[in-house]
Amino acid sequence: MRLRLGEFLAGLIVLSLALICFARLVAEPSGLLVDGERPSVDHAQRDDFRPIGNDLTFFYLPHYTRVADQVARYGRVPHWDPLGFAGRPQVGNPQAGLFYPPLRLIWSLRAPSALGWLTVGHLLWASLGLFVLMRSLGAGLAAATVAAGCFQASPYVLAQVFEGHYPHVWAASWYPWAFWAFLQFRQRRWGRALTLAPILALALLAGHPQEWFYLLFILSLWALWDAVRQGAQGQRRAAFATLAGWSFVVALSLGLAAVELIPDMMAQAWTLRGSHLSLGKVSRYQLHALNVFQLLSPGALGAPNDYFGHDNYWETVLSIGLIPLVLVAVAAARYPDRRLVRGWLILIGGALVFAAGRKLGLFALLFECVPGMNRFRVPSRSLFVVSLGTAVMAGFGVETLALRSFGAVGWQWLARRFRLVAFVVGAFLLGLLPFSTTERADPQAHPDRALSLREIRIFLRSQGESQPVALVAGQIARSGTFWFAIVSVVVILAVGRSSGHRPQLALALGLLGLVELGWAGHGLLKVAPPSKFLGSDPISQALRDAVPPVDGPFRIRARDTLYQDLRASSNGFEKININDSFQIQHAANLYEPLYDLLYMPPAVDLKLPMSEVAAQHRQANRQRILDRMNVAFLVSDHFENNPQWPLVASGTTQGSRFSIHRNPTAMPRAYVVPRAEPVVEDAASALAGFRAVDPHEAVLMSADPLLPTGPRQLFIPAVWGSTDPDRVVIHVTTEAPGLLVVADTWMPGWNAQDNGRPVRLLRGNHAQRVIPLTRAGRHEVILRYEAPGLKRGTAVTLASLSAWIAVFVATLGWQVRFPEFRPSRDACGATTRGSGVR
């Protein structure tokens, strides 16, 4: 009964900590976890000014609301996404998260705030997992409670929540459970160890594979080290069992996630080559020396909206809380189980060195040697592992202070050293305080005039220049959480030197650490009403009032900082440029000339040879591409004269000017042309052909699929008859054979029928779909998409799930039938209370 009461109080403490951090969301349950007043600073983003919002509003919420709408409308998960350079696979996108079970609930709720609440639930789940992990390591209730709270309210984890990186947090929330299950694996508790397979699979399915990859890599190294150590001790059978068991668990977890993995592998042949990076391109989002000051205060380099460190706040905040840092130091110095401490310190140290990216070499080494590592460009994501390791060590710090062996001598030792460190740090900060300043230039999100892309990059680069250390000192010295932590530690240590209630004081210090983290988390997390980013707005209203140049569906091109994806999709407009790096390579190659559109083009320098001709060449390319992409309107923050389209509307929205231009020569979404113009299958040849060939006369293909003789159907638009992204219906009546061109991206997985008969679906204009209509008359062309590899992946997942259930039931039955064969904890290298994992 006493144990149950203690666990209840532990849960109450962790829940109260969550309520403190997310108090604004609790007060406004329908709100979005986003700062709706100030834009954040990202010095690594040098292509445009960052608007108000975060990745929740820029990327995740538009994606999930579209999927939820399509699931509600058609009763199934869509396989194809029509957005992003005229379409790309939905199934096969590793960041789509389509098969993560909790998202089914989100799709059914269809509430914008549901993603935030799901993230809160994941953090509570993670804290429960860490509590269970700590108890399995032999820690007491107090240590387990503090550790659980430290991970849940970790400044790095909450910074990821602030930025809206929800799938990252969901995946990392499985870390404590994975380490607990791996501990059961090492102890040969096979029934519990089998839970590791679905845990790893769920971490992968959460929607961002980087966190899963790091977790799998760490656990694989651990299993390999165990096998090597066992082999060196002459236990060859045990070493083989470790490797075989771990291989089985990994294979089973991959099988459980095959419904995601196999379509992803099939799509890799067509996606951007940039998904496999070169080491030279990975130079951002890594720790720098300046981040060390964040160990004293998470705000040492500023808040997200005025950050003056390198890159941005949420990817590089090196903070675990000052009081938890003290507890980590105590555990590192005096925790009795030195092997356990060394293991966790090696994990933390390795993750920190890795987070430094190319600077310290470990990331560069693994990047070149480990298959799959070159798919990830953010080394600092290993700070999730640091947050987990330091939370565990903070719990052990509480345990250390409560030990009788630590005693009055230990408390006096700690008090002396902390006073010395506090004095040195305080003197350093106060000495630099007169040289610091509170005045810093805020990032200019909406310049007074339209800038060229080069001017924007120069301005943003200047904003990212390093500031003097005095500014850092001023930030720390003015931090209330910093002084709260200092005073709390000093008082607790002063009382503990002569008190007989040291276990209670150890718990009090741990709880004060949670208060420190809760205070910082509450100040960081903001809430904005959904209407700030959803619903009608002047641009959407102007687009609805404008008369499009084509009948049927059309696309728009808009500057993301002015007209974001969420605003466009919620009002039913389809942008060709969206905030997502998952694109199809042949489409991206073709549309690359559009990247600089929406910025002021550089003035033509007549002194340079061919400069005017080059400018005309670029303009002609853009016009031909936009025509063939079915782009009817251009939304910009200035009057656009390149291309020279009629201005149909202008005004202001949220303090920014906007102009809407109409493309008078836009092509319909689907149309018939008489012939194909042979060209080589590469982007350069396609661009050259675009300038030379009228899109009303021909489509560019490697060869004309129709017979060379006989009459052909002249240009005629087709009628678009469906809104289902996986099932496109097109109606057209022809008087002779012709080629039906669909202004959507061609990909394997699409098939076509003409009046119920299967017909060929070919590739034209380098990236679009072409269906030969060999007969005259009325045509109902139906295009269906089935994600390549989905059926195979589903079959493998179902088979793996059946195998997992069978093995799990058999293992439990075997353990019940033969209890004498259960290995003892000591016999298999695990620990009892106070010794931890070996």
Buried (B, 14 or more C-beta within 10 A) or exposed (E): EEEEEBBEEBBEBBBEBBBBBBBBBBEEEBBBBBBBEBBBBBBBBBEBBBBBBBBBBBBBBBBBBBBBBBBEEBEEBBBBBBBBBBBBBBBBBBBBBBBBEBBEEBBEBEBBBBBBBBBBBBBBBBBBBBBBBBBBBBBBBBBBBBBBBBBBBBBBBBBBBBBBBBBBBBBBBBBBBBBBBBBBBBBBBBBBBBBBBBBBBBBBBBBBBBBBBBBBBBBEEBBBEBBEBBBEEEBEEBBEBBBEBBEEBBEBBBBBBBBBBBBBBBBBEBBBEEBEBEBEEBEBBBBBEBBEBBBBBBBBBBBBBBBBBBBBBBBBBBBBBBBBBBBBBBBBBBBBBEEBBEBBBEBBEBBBBBBBBBBBEBBBEBBEEEEEBBBBBBBBBBBBBBBBBBBBBBBBBBBBBBBEEBEEEBBBBBBEBBBEBBEEBBEBBEEBBEEBEEEEEEBEBBEEEBBBBEBBBEBBEEBBEEBEBBBBBBBBBBBEBBBBBBEBBBBBBEBBBEEEEBBEBBBBBBBBBBBBBBBBBBBBBBBBBBEBBBEEBBBBBBBEEBEBBBEBBBBBBBBBBBBBBBBBBBBEBBBBBBBBBBBBBBBBBBBBBBEBBBBBBEEEEEEEEEBEEEBEBBBBBBBBBBBBBBBBBBBBBBEBEBBEBEEBBBEEBBEBBBBBBBBEBBBBBBBBBBBBBEBEEEBEBBBBBBEEBEBBEBBBBBEBBBEEEEEBBBBBBBBBBEBBBBBBBBEBEBEBBBBBBBBBBBBBBBBBBBEEEEBEBBBBBBBBBBBBBEEBEEBBBBBBBBBBBBEBBBEBBBEBBEBBEEBBEEBBEBBEEEEEEBEEBEEBBBBEEBBBBB
